[in-house]
Amino acid sequence: MSEAVAGAGATAATRGGPGGSGASATGSGHAFGARLMTPLLLGSLLNPLNSTMIATALVAIGQDFHVGAAGTAWLVSAMYLSSAVGQPSLGRLADRIGPRRVFTAGALTVCAAGLIGALAPTFTLLIVSRVVLGIGTAAAYPAAMALLRAESQRVGRPTPRYVLGRLSLAALGSAALGPALGGLLAATAGWRAVFAVNLPLALLALFGALAWLPADRKDRGHPKGAPAGGLDPVGMLLFAAVLTCAMFFLLDLAHPLWPLPVAAVGLAGVLVWWQLRRPEPFLDLRMLARNGPLVRTYLRHGLAYLVIYCVLYGFSQWLEEGHGFSSFQAGLIMLPMSAAAAGCSLVGARTKGIRAPLTVAAGALAVGSAVFLLLQGSSPLFALLCAGALLGIPQGLAATGNQAAVYAQAPADGVGAAAGLQRTAQYLGAITAAGLIGLLYGAHASDAGLHGIAVTGVVLGLLLLALTLADRSLRPGATRTGG
């Protein structure tokens, strides 16, 4: 109980599902154990792994299909977009029909996507594979969060923070491993292996889910007495259209297409109008309007990952083009950042409160970004390693802290959709970071461009620190399970 999300214990304990207090007495000793967590962790690592694994295979793919860098960038953007829409969509589906069903369907979809990509005869079909892969891998994380909440209700005690931390660690570790694994597969078995490797991984997650995940409650599905509303496909399409316009605008800030943000704002207005008139909307805007703490968590998460992705991708590119390292050497220099992120993720998972790790994360983002102002093309290797490690601290703490906040602040019957929107905020941060890197670097990663990224990180880090300190809902005892 000591490692539970602050303030969520009493609520989770009183919302007993089937089994009630008897389940707590008899089953809590086996709750959140290896059988439950193994398939959840396997499924949750697939999305971040595929997001980064493709990076070291893009050149080979472009050569085989005679496509330039602008064309292969579609393989990255397509998955970001489908994942950004898929996470809240599948999270909402997990809340309605059950997380186990959504998790297994997602694993099967990943298998199909891996097979399509491994056998794709055309570049267009390869893009289709990435879209399907984004949708399939988007199912695991929100389904896992919803399933953990259901398990918490079954055994009558809150999900321990270290259990939530394992999901963050799986995402951070797989994202860090992705480029190295992708390069190894492309070099030894060809770039198609980067797609084919999803087959055994997804099958392991699928078999583990079928064997070990608890069955979904029979009372899930359409809420009693609620009007029939389906899954609101119109709302999903409008949401996807807004994100698409925003993404294409942000990806080329050096040559802005101003009609795109205008279109995004117009479509967002239509989306709001449509969601407010729906009995069961895709985005529960009324719940978000009432749940200020959850909205602020999304804002913090998006800002944190905007800085993290700016530094992560900007630093690696500068190491190659500005400092003269090979891609392999740059990957090795980035390892302390990944190690620090993993270590801090474990520390954050063992922390009782939420405010303290998020405050340290925001401060470390500002300080770490300021250190990058001191780096030059002639900086010694030790300075580069230390600078990278310093930025790994907020990466781990922000991931676990905001995840715990979403779990505690989300409505008890909507944690899957809430977790999906958290990932959507993260993807928007990543897309914005890509646009800023292109704007500040231009054609070549220079010292001046890196310093521009550092200044941006300092400003946003200080803003994030102010937002965190001013948020009263993060104070001890204030965090609660939403509605």
N, C-alpha and C positions, 0 to 999 in steps of 0.2 A: 504493500500500500504506500510505502514511503516514496516510491519512484513514480507514482501516478501523476498524470497531468493535473496541475493545480486547479482545484475547484471542480474537477469533473467527477470526482469519486462519488459524492452523494447522489448526484443525478443518475449516473450510470447504475449505481447499486439499486436505486428505487425503480428503475424502468425494467424490471425483470421480464425476460421473454419466457418462452416455454422452459419449464424447469424451475424458475423462481429461485428461492433461497435454498431449495434442496440441491439444485445444480451447483450452487456456490459451495456447499458443503462437500459434495462428492466429486465434482468435476473440476474445480478450480485448480487443483494440483497439477492437472495435465493441460490446463488452458495455456495458450500462447507458447506451446512447446514446439519441438523440432518438426513434428509432422504437420502442424498447421503452418509454420513459418517457411518451410523449405519451398513448397510450390509458390507461395506468395513472393518470396525473395527472387526466385528464378524468373517469375513473370515480370516483376517490377524492374529487373535490370535490362530487359530487352529493349525498352524505348531509349534510355540514355546510351546504351551500347550501340544501337543502330544509328543514333544521331551523330556519334563521333567516329564510328568504325568506317564510314564511307569516305572520310576525309582523305585517307591515304590511298584510296583506290580510284579517285576521280580522274587522275591523269591517265591511268591505264584504260579506264572506261572511255574517256574522250578520244584516245588514240584508236581504239577498236571501232568506234562508231563515227569517227571523224567529226567530233563535236568539240568546240572550243570551251574555254573556261566559263563563259556566260551561259552556255548550254548546260554544262554539267552542274552548274549552280542550281538548276531546277530540281535535281535529285535531292538537294539539301532542303530547299524551300518547300517542295511538295510534301515532304514528311512533316516539317514544322507546321504547315497549315492544316493538314489532315489530323495531326495530333492535337493541335490547339482547339479544333472543333470537336474532335473525338473524345477528349478527356471529359469535359462536362456532359456531353451527350451520353456516353457510356456509363458515367457515374450516375446520372439520373436513371438510366435503365437498370443499373445495379440496385438502386434504392427501390425501384418498382417491382422488378421480377426476381431479384435475388442476386447477390454478388457471385455465388458459385457458378451460376448459369452464364453470367457475363464473362467471368474469368475464363471458363473453358471455351466459350465461343471465340474469345479473343485469341486464345492459344491456337485454335484451329485456323483462324484467319491469318495468323503469323506464319503458320506452315504453308498455307496457300501462297502468301506473298513471297516467301523464300523460294518456293518452287517456281513461281512466275519469273522472279528475278534471275534465278540460276539458269533458266532455259530461254530467257527473252531474246528473240531474234532481232528486235528493233529497239531503238532508243526510246521511242514512245511507250512501248510496253514496259520498259525498265522504269520509266516515270510512274506508270500505273502501279507497278510493283511497290514503289516507295509510298504511294498514296495508301494502298491497301495495308502496307506494313505500318504506316503511321496510325491507321485506324485500329489494327489488331493489337499493336503494342500499347495503345492508349487505354485499353480495357483493364490492364492489370493493376495499376496503382489505385485508381478510385475504387475498384472492386475490392482490393485488399483493405483499404481504409474502411469501407462499408462492412466487410466481413469481420474485421477486428472490433468494430462497434457492436455488431451482432453477438460476437463471442463474449464481449464485455457484459452485455445485457443478460446473456445466458447464464454466466457463472456469478453474476451479481457483484462484480468488482471492476474497477476501471482498467483499461489497457495500460500496462507499465510503460513508462517513457522509453526504457531501453528497447522495448519491442518496436515502438515507432521509429526509434533511432536506427534499427537494423534496415528498415526500408530506405531511409536516407543514405545509409552507408552503402547499400547495394547500388543505388543510383549514382552516387559519387564515384565509387570504385569502378563500376562498369564504364562510366563516361571517361574516366582517366585511362582505363585499359583499352578503350575502343580504338584509338589511332594505332597503337602498337599491334593489336590483334589484327586490325584491318591490313596494315602493312605486311605483317607476317603471312597472312592468308593470300594476299595478292601476289606476293613474291614467290610463294611456294606452290600454290595451287591455282593461281589466276584470280582475277577480280570477282568472278562468279561465285567463288567460295565465300565471299563476304555476304552474299545473299543466302547461299546454301547452308551456312552454319546456323541459320535460324531454325532449320528443320529439327535437328536433334535437341537444341535448347528448348524450343517450344513444345516438343513432344514430351520432354522430361517434365516441364511445368504442367502439361495437360494430364499426364499419367499420375503425377503427384496430386493434382487437384481432384481427379476422379477417385483416387484411393484414400485421401486423407482430409480433404476439406469437408466440413460439415454440410449437410444438405440444407438448402434454403427452406425457410419456414413456409408452410402451406398457406399461411394467411397473407403472404406478400402479394403484390400486384395492385390492382385498382383499389384505392381507398374506399371503404364502405361509405355509401351515401354521396360520394363525389360524382360530379357529372363526367360522362365519358369524354376523354380528351386526347387519348392516344399519346404519342411521343412528340407532337408538335413539329412535324417536318418543316413546315413553313418557317417557324422560328429558327430551326437549325440552319436552313438555307440562308436566311437573312443574316444570322450571326456569321456564317462562313463568308458571305459577301462583304460584310464590314471588315472582317479580318483580312480578306484578300486585298481589298483596296488599301488598307493600312500597310500591309506587308510590302506591296509593290512600291508604295511611296517611300517607306523607310529604307528599303534595300538600295535605293539610289538617291541619297540626299544630295549628292554632288550635282545631279541634274534633276531637280524636283519636278514632278508632274503634278501641278497644283490642282487639276481637276480630280485627282484621286482622293485627297483628303476631303474635298467638298462632297464627293460622292459617298465617302465613308460616313460623314456627318449626316447626310440625307438618309442613307440606309439605316443608320443608327436610330434616327427619329422614327422611321417606319417600324423598326424592330421594337422600340419601346412601346409604340402604339399597339402593335400586335400582341406583345406579351401582356400588356395590362388588360386586354379584353379577353384573354384566354383563361378558362377556369383552371387549367393545369399547364402553365407555360413552361417552355424549355428553360428559360431563365426566370427564376422567381424574384422579380424586381421588388415586389412588396416586402419579401423576407429580407432582401439585401438592404432596403431602405430602413427597416427596423433594426437590422443587425450591423450597427456601425463598427463594432470591434472586428467583425469578419472582413468588412470592406477595407478597413485600414490594414489588416493583415495582408490582403491581396496587394495593396499599394506598396507596403514594405517589401514584400517578396519580389514584386516586379522591379522595384528600384534597386534592390540588392543584387539581383541577377543581371540587371543592366550593367552595373559596374563590374560584377564578376566576369561576365562574358566579354566586356570590353578589354579587361586586363588579360583574361585567359587567352583569347584569340589574338589580341593586339600584341601581347608580349611574345607569343610563339612566332608570329610573323616577323616581328622586329629582330628576334634572335637569328633568324635565317637571313633576312635581307639587310638588316642594319648592322648586325654584328658578325655575319659571315659564317655562322654555324650551319652544318648540314641538318636536314630534317630529323635524322636519327639523333644527332647531338642535341638539337633543340628539345626533342622529346625527353631525353635524359635529364636535361636541366630543369624541365618542368616537373620531374618526379617529386622533389621536395614539396611543391605546392600540393600535389595530389596526396602525399603522405600526411601533410599537415591538415588537409581537409578531412581525411579519413579519421585521424586522431581526434580532431575537434568535434567531429560528428559523434564519436563515442563519448566524449566528455559531455557534450550537450545532451546526449541521451540519458546520462546519469544525473542530470541537474533537475532539481525539483521544480523551480520556477521557470517562467518564460521570459520575463523582462530582462533579467541579468544577461543571459546569453545573447539576446538580440541587441542589447546595448553594447556589449563587448564587440559583437560582429560589426555594428555600424561604426564604432570608433576605429576598429582595425581596418575597415575599408578606407576610411579617410587617411589614417596614418600610413597604411601600406601604399595607397596611391601617391601620397606625398613622397615616399621613398623612391618611387619610379621617376620623380623629377630629377633625381641625382644621377640616374643612369645615363651613360654615354656609350658610344660604339667601342670605346677603349676600356670600359669598366671590367675589373677582374672577375673571374669566374665565381669566386666566393661571394661577391656582392650580388651577382645575378641569382645565385642559389638562395641567398638570404631573402632577397626581395620577393622571389616566388613563394618561398615558404610562408612569409608574412601574409601574403594574400590568400593562402590556403586556410588561415584561421577563420576569417568571416565566412568562407565558403561552407565549412562544416557546421558552424554555429547557426548561421542563417537558415540552412536547410532543416536542421532538427527543430530549431525554435519556432519557425513559422509553421512547420508541419504539426507540432504539438498545439499551436494556437488554433489552427484550422480544426483540428480534431475536437478541441475543447469548446470552440465557439459555434461550430456548425449545428444546425438542427439535428436532433437525434435520428430523424427519419430521412435526412438529406445529406449525410456526411460524404457519400460517394460523389454526388454532384458538386459539393463544396470542394472536395479534394481535386476534382477535375478542373474547376475554375482556378485553383491555386497553380496548377501546372500551366494553364492557359496564360496566366499572368507571367509565369516564368518564360514561356515561349515568346511573348511580346517583348520582354526584356532582351531576349537573345536576338530577335529580329532587329530591334532598335540599335542594339550594340553593333550588329553587322553594318548597319547604315552609317553609324558614327565612325567606325573604323575606316570604312571606305572614304568618308568625307575628310577625315583628318590625315590619312595616309596618302590618298591619291593613288598615283601609279607605283609608288615605292614606299616601303616602311622605313621612315627616317627617325632620327633622334627627336626632331621637332614634332613629328606626329605622335611619338610615344609620350612626349611631355604634354601634348594636348590631351591625350587620353588620360594622363595622370591628373591634370587639372580638373577634367570632367569628373574623375573619380573622387577627388577631394571635395568638390562642391556637392555632389550627390551623396557622398558619405556623411558630410555634416548635416545635410538636409534629412537624411535617414536617421541620424542620431537625434535630431530635434524631434522628429515625428515619434520616435520610440519613447523618448523621455516624457513627451507630452501626453502619451496615450495612457489614461488612467485605468483602462480595462486590463492592462498588463500588470498592474500592481498585485502583490500577493493577496490571494483571496478574492480578487475581482474577476478573474477569468472563469467563465461558466459555459456550460453547454448551451448553445443557442436553442431557443424555442422548443 
